[in-house]
Amino acid sequence: MENVIELQHVYKAFKGFELKDLSISVKKGFVTGFIGGNGAGKSTTIK
């Protein structure tokens, strides 16, 4: 099944916050939740 979203080895850093080596794929037709605590990087990942 094809991926509609795919991230591989994503890094992002700013103002003391850092995402390290994030990889994720979302398959077509699947419902996926993106959860985590405050400051975990959810919004940063989507940006």
Backbone atoms as SQL, in Angstrom:
CREATE TABLE atoms (id INTEGER PRIMARY KEY, chain TEXT, resi INTEGER, resn TEXT, atom TEXT, x REAL, y REAL, z REAL);
INSERT INTO atoms VALUES
  (1, 'A', 1, 'MET', 'N', 0.844, -1.178, 0.000),
  (2, 'A', 1, 'MET', 'CA', 0.000, 0.000, 0.000),
  (3, 'A', 1, 'MET', 'C', 0.891, 1.244, 0.000),
  (4, 'A', 2, 'GLU', 'N', 0.474, 2.271, -0.705),
  (5, 'A', 2, 'GLU', 'CA', 1.313, 3.462, -0.870),
  (6, 'A', 2, 'GLU', 'C', 1.281, 4.372, 0.365),
  (7, 'A', 3, 'ASN', 'N', 2.408, 5.037, 0.623),
  (8, 'A', 3, 'ASN', 'CA', 2.489, 6.029, 1.696),
  (9, 'A', 3, 'ASN', 'C', 1.937, 7.355, 1.194),
  (10, 'A', 4, 'VAL', 'N', 1.124, 8.008, 2.028),
  (11, 'A', 4, 'VAL', 'CA', 0.665, 9.355, 1.683),
  (12, 'A', 4, 'VAL', 'C', 1.487, 10.406, 2.415),
  (13, 'A', 5, 'ILE', 'N', 2.128, 9.994, 3.504),
  (14, 'A', 5, 'ILE', 'CA', 3.073, 10.850, 4.235),
  (15, 'A', 5, 'ILE', 'C', 4.270, 9.986, 4.590),
  (16, 'A', 6, 'GLU', 'N', 5.460, 10.502, 4.321),
  (17, 'A', 6, 'GLU', 'CA', 6.670, 9.776, 4.705),
  (18, 'A', 6, 'GLU', 'C', 7.761, 10.772, 5.079),
  (19, 'A', 7, 'LEU', 'N', 8.292, 10.617, 6.274),
  (20, 'A', 7, 'LEU', 'CA', 9.419, 11.420, 6.749),
  (21, 'A', 7, 'LEU', 'C', 10.539, 10.455, 7.097),
  (22, 'A', 8, 'GLN', 'N', 11.759, 10.801, 6.702),
  (23, 'A', 8, 'GLN', 'CA', 12.896, 9.948, 7.023),
  (24, 'A', 8, 'GLN', 'C', 14.031, 10.787, 7.580),
  (25, 'A', 9, 'HIS', 'N', 14.487, 10.425, 8.764),
  (26, 'A', 9, 'HIS', 'CA', 15.652, 11.024, 9.408),
  (27, 'A', 9, 'HIS', 'C', 15.535, 12.550, 9.518),
  (28, 'A', 10, 'VAL', 'N', 14.418, 13.028, 10.034),
  (29, 'A', 10, 'VAL', 'CA', 14.167, 14.465, 10.164),
  (30, 'A', 10, 'VAL', 'C', 14.828, 14.993, 11.435),
  (31, 'A', 11, 'TYR', 'N', 15.514, 16.113, 11.299),
  (32, 'A', 11, 'TYR', 'CA', 16.117, 16.827, 12.423),
  (33, 'A', 11, 'TYR', 'C', 15.593, 18.253, 12.410),
  (34, 'A', 12, 'LYS', 'N', 15.291, 18.797, 13.575),
  (35, 'A', 12, 'LYS', 'CA', 14.849, 20.192, 13.681),
  (36, 'A', 12, 'LYS', 'C', 15.286, 20.698, 15.049),
  (37, 'A', 13, 'ALA', 'N', 15.899, 21.872, 15.079),
  (38, 'A', 13, 'ALA', 'CA', 16.343, 22.445, 16.350),
  (39, 'A', 13, 'ALA', 'C', 16.089, 23.942, 16.357),
  (40, 'A', 14, 'PHE', 'N', 15.618, 24.457, 17.489),
  (41, 'A', 14, 'PHE', 'CA', 15.471, 25.893, 17.691),
  (42, 'A', 14, 'PHE', 'C', 15.208, 26.164, 19.160),
  (43, 'A', 15, 'LYS', 'N', 15.725, 27.261, 19.660),
  (44, 'A', 15, 'LYS', 'CA', 15.489, 27.737, 21.033),
  (45, 'A', 15, 'LYS', 'C', 15.527, 26.621, 22.083),
  (46, 'A', 16, 'GLY', 'N', 16.530, 25.798, 22.030),
  (47, 'A', 16, 'GLY', 'CA', 16.692, 24.755, 23.029),
  (48, 'A', 16, 'GLY', 'C', 15.838, 23.515, 22.824),
  (49, 'A', 17, 'PHE', 'N', 15.109, 23.440, 21.715),
  (50, 'A', 17, 'PHE', 'CA', 14.282, 22.271, 21.424),
  (51, 'A', 17, 'PHE', 'C', 14.871, 21.540, 20.227),
  (52, 'A', 18, 'GLU', 'N', 14.798, 20.226, 20.258),
  (53, 'A', 18, 'GLU', 'CA', 15.403, 19.469, 19.167),
  (54, 'A', 18, 'GLU', 'C', 14.640, 18.175, 18.895),
  (55, 'A', 19, 'LEU', 'N', 14.337, 17.927, 17.629),
  (56, 'A', 19, 'LEU', 'CA', 13.864, 16.619, 17.174),
  (57, 'A', 19, 'LEU', 'C', 15.069, 15.911, 16.584),
  (58, 'A', 20, 'LYS', 'N', 15.246, 14.643, 16.931),
  (59, 'A', 20, 'LYS', 'CA', 16.411, 13.909, 16.447),
  (60, 'A', 20, 'LYS', 'C', 15.983, 12.652, 15.708),
  (61, 'A', 21, 'ASP', 'N', 16.389, 12.553, 14.469),
  (62, 'A', 21, 'ASP', 'CA', 16.253, 11.334, 13.668),
  (63, 'A', 21, 'ASP', 'C', 14.828, 10.764, 13.667),
  (64, 'A', 22, 'LEU', 'N', 13.845, 11.610, 13.392),
  (65, 'A', 22, 'LEU', 'CA', 12.448, 11.186, 13.345),
  (66, 'A', 22, 'LEU', 'C', 12.130, 10.572, 11.988),
  (67, 'A', 23, 'SER', 'N', 11.558, 9.381, 11.994),
  (68, 'A', 23, 'SER', 'CA', 11.093, 8.732, 10.767),
  (69, 'A', 23, 'SER', 'C', 9.677, 8.217, 11.010),
  (70, 'A', 24, 'ILE', 'N', 8.778, 8.474, 10.050),
  (71, 'A', 24, 'ILE', 'CA', 7.390, 8.027, 10.170),
  (72, 'A', 24, 'ILE', 'C', 6.809, 7.884, 8.769),
  (73, 'A', 25, 'SER', 'N', 5.911, 6.926, 8.611),
  (74, 'A', 25, 'SER', 'CA', 5.177, 6.810, 7.350),
  (75, 'A', 25, 'SER', 'C', 3.719, 6.516, 7.673),
  (76, 'A', 26, 'VAL', 'N', 2.828, 7.081, 6.867),
  (77, 'A', 26, 'VAL', 'CA', 1.390, 6.879, 7.021),
  (78, 'A', 26, 'VAL', 'C', 0.875, 6.299, 5.709),
  (79, 'A', 27, 'LYS', 'N', 0.283, 5.140, 5.794),
  (80, 'A', 27, 'LYS', 'CA', -0.233, 4.449, 4.613),
  (81, 'A', 27, 'LYS', 'C', -1.596, 5.000, 4.201),
  (82, 'A', 28, 'LYS', 'N', -1.864, 4.996, 2.922),
  (83, 'A', 28, 'LYS', 'CA', -3.147, 5.428, 2.380),
  (84, 'A', 28, 'LYS', 'C', -4.270, 4.581, 2.988),
  (85, 'A', 29, 'GLY', 'N', -5.327, 5.257, 3.468),
  (86, 'A', 29, 'GLY', 'CA', -6.480, 4.566, 4.028),
  (87, 'A', 29, 'GLY', 'C', -6.405, 4.286, 5.515),
  (88, 'A', 30, 'PHE', 'N', -5.286, 4.587, 6.169),
  (89, 'A', 30, 'PHE', 'CA', -5.136, 4.354, 7.595),
  (90, 'A', 30, 'PHE', 'C', -5.410, 5.633, 8.372),
  (91, 'A', 31, 'VAL', 'N', -6.028, 5.503, 9.529),
  (92, 'A', 31, 'VAL', 'CA', -6.214, 6.619, 10.450),
  (93, 'A', 31, 'VAL', 'C', -5.067, 6.558, 11.444),
  (94, 'A', 32, 'THR', 'N', -4.354, 7.669, 11.601),
  (95, 'A', 32, 'THR', 'CA', -3.168, 7.698, 12.449),
  (96, 'A', 32, 'THR', 'C', -3.278, 8.815, 13.468),
  (97, 'A', 33, 'GLY', 'N', -2.991, 8.514, 14.727),
  (98, 'A', 33, 'GLY', 'CA', -2.962, 9.531, 15.778),
  (99, 'A', 33, 'GLY', 'C', -1.533, 9.964, 16.042),
  (100, 'A', 34, 'PHE', 'N', -1.388, 11.210, 16.426),
  (101, 'A', 34, 'PHE', 'CA', -0.066, 11.767, 16.721),
  (102, 'A', 34, 'PHE', 'C', -0.150, 12.352, 18.119),
  (103, 'A', 35, 'ILE', 'N', 0.307, 11.606, 19.121),
  (104, 'A', 35, 'ILE', 'CA', 0.118, 12.008, 20.509),
  (105, 'A', 35, 'ILE', 'C', 1.452, 12.157, 21.224),
  (106, 'A', 36, 'GLY', 'N', 1.433, 12.941, 22.292),
  (107, 'A', 36, 'GLY', 'CA', 2.620, 13.125, 23.109),
  (108, 'A', 36, 'GLY', 'C', 2.385, 14.242, 24.107),
  (109, 'A', 37, 'GLY', 'N', 3.226, 14.325, 25.081),
  (110, 'A', 37, 'GLY', 'CA', 3.117, 15.349, 26.116),
  (111, 'A', 37, 'GLY', 'C', 3.407, 16.743, 25.591),
  (112, 'A', 38, 'ASN', 'N', 3.125, 17.740, 26.425),
  (113, 'A', 38, 'ASN', 'CA', 3.441, 19.128, 26.074),
  (114, 'A', 38, 'ASN', 'C', 4.937, 19.247, 25.812),
  (115, 'A', 39, 'GLY', 'N', 5.274, 19.900, 24.712),
  (116, 'A', 39, 'GLY', 'CA', 6.681, 20.100, 24.379),
  (117, 'A', 39, 'GLY', 'C', 7.357, 18.898, 23.747),
  (118, 'A', 40, 'ALA', 'N', 6.586, 17.894, 23.355),
  (119, 'A', 40, 'ALA', 'CA', 7.173, 16.676, 22.793),
  (120, 'A', 40, 'ALA', 'C', 7.567, 16.806, 21.324),
  (121, 'A', 41, 'GLY', 'N', 7.086, 17.866, 20.639),
  (122, 'A', 41, 'GLY', 'CA', 7.478, 18.086, 19.253),
  (123, 'A', 41, 'GLY', 'C', 6.406, 17.789, 18.220),
  (124, 'A', 42, 'LYS', 'N', 5.176, 17.600, 18.650),
  (125, 'A', 42, 'LYS', 'CA', 4.092, 17.294, 17.701),
  (126, 'A', 42, 'LYS', 'C', 3.897, 18.418, 16.685),
  (127, 'A', 43, 'SER', 'N', 3.711, 19.633, 17.153),
  (128, 'A', 43, 'SER', 'CA', 3.488, 20.778, 16.250),
  (129, 'A', 43, 'SER', 'C', 4.713, 21.055, 15.392),
  (130, 'A', 44, 'THR', 'N', 5.891, 20.935, 15.967),
  (131, 'A', 44, 'THR', 'CA', 7.130, 21.161, 15.220),
  (132, 'A', 44, 'THR', 'C', 7.248, 20.161, 14.079),
  (133, 'A', 45, 'THR', 'N', 6.902, 18.923, 14.322),
  (134, 'A', 45, 'THR', 'CA', 6.969, 17.900, 13.289),
  (135, 'A', 45, 'THR', 'C', 6.023, 18.219, 12.140),
  (136, 'A', 46, 'ILE', 'N', 4.822, 18.662, 12.456),
  (137, 'A', 46, 'ILE', 'CA', 3.833, 18.963, 11.427),
  (138, 'A', 46, 'ILE', 'C', 4.227, 20.193, 10.617),
  (139, 'A', 47, 'LYS', 'N', 4.894, 21.163, 11.245),
  (140, 'A', 47, 'LYS', 'CA', 5.332, 22.370, 10.531),
  (141, 'A', 47, 'LYS', 'C', 6.336, 21.991, 9.474);
